[in-house]
Amino acid sequence: MLMSNFLKSRSSIREYKNKKIDGETRASILKIFEDLEEEAGGKYFNFILFEEGERVYGLLKGLAGYSGVMIESPHYIGVRLKEVNDESIINASYYAEKLMTKLSQLNLGSCWVNVKDVDKGIRAQAFGEENKNIGYIIAFGYPKAKNPFLHEPFSSRVNIQDIVFDEEIGRPISMEKLENRGLDDLFYYIRFAPSNYNKQPWRFILKNDRVILLLESSEDGKTDLMDAGIIMYYFVEMAKTIGINRQWNITESVTINHDGKSYRQIGEFLL
Ligand SMILES: Cc1cc2nc3c(=O)[nH]c(=O)nc-3n(C[C@H](O)[C@H](O)[C@H](O)COP(=O)(O)O)c2cc1C
């Protein structure tokens, strides 16, 4: 499927059939883990398959997810960082999102679940002592059939001009300029990327020959680098569709303040 179509139709799946993956699918998933870990140079993270979904759910119910709303699925994937630093978090989330795209090719739905606030003792029980520092897991399985007569809840998205700026943060960009640079579709579609609490904190500055990625800090002054890695992945994939085969450079973390808001610079992408 074209990346643009995939992005437009993707959504987090929060209800799963009570059906486990079979041996062949399990083997394919473990191979994907291996391939993606290798693609990332084996440096930053490991993916771990937790097959006893019921047990994990039982332990995390009421504790993980938004306000303790744990997502029930037949299995989960843990994203374990080898070292906790910015580069590892960005790479782990980049490749985890790539993994979720690959799961969808196996007809498997998925959803990120935040487990950061769960007591480490409980995380150790759920995932094993060596995995007690895992901050995010991925619920996955076969999506429950949707009722065709019901409108499914849809997570809204910001406008392109709310997230893309010309030369400096806050300076509006014209759609004509984006069209002339061939970037209108790219920015249209990457907005469908998932983000923590659907905050869509990504901001882009088109500056000469490059795009700079910033994350807007939330009211408590925090940014979540998971949101950076995920959007960087979709940006790279959408850039390929317009013939640009490049990667992001992670830049030194600089804070930019503008109009009462604070932004953290993450990286730049040469066009
Ligand atoms: C890092 C991250 C953590 C998330 N954690 C949770 C979570 O704990 N519970 C949940 O229901 N959704 C979680 N989500 C899913 C987002 O809420 C969802 O992607 C966003 O609302 C957009 O909706 P969509 O994915 O259906 O397009 C998370 C997403 C990301 C990227």
The ligand as an ORCA input file, in Angstrom:
! r2SCAN-3c Opt
* xyz 0 1
  C       4.187      7.413     22.478
  C       2.704      7.159     22.453
  C       2.066      6.687     23.594
  C       0.692      6.405     23.570
  N       0.096      5.903     24.679
  C      -1.215      5.566     24.634
  C      -1.851      4.989     25.775
  O      -1.240      4.794     26.820
  N      -3.159      4.662     25.661
  C      -3.875      4.866     24.526
  O      -5.053      4.543     24.482
  N      -3.294      5.410     23.418
  C      -1.994      5.748     23.448
  N      -1.402      6.297     22.335
  C      -2.173      6.458     21.093
  C      -2.511      7.934     20.795
  O      -3.454      8.406     21.719
  C      -3.056      8.021     19.380
  O      -2.040      7.675     18.488
  C      -3.549      9.416     19.024
  O      -4.651      9.751     19.812
  C      -3.975      9.519     17.559
  O      -4.968      8.588     17.260
  P      -4.795      7.519     16.122
  O      -3.516      6.752     16.423
  O      -5.996      6.631     16.177
  O      -4.685      8.257     14.827
  C      -0.053      6.611     22.361
  C       0.614      7.083     21.219
  C       1.969      7.354     21.259
  C       2.647      7.831     20.035
*
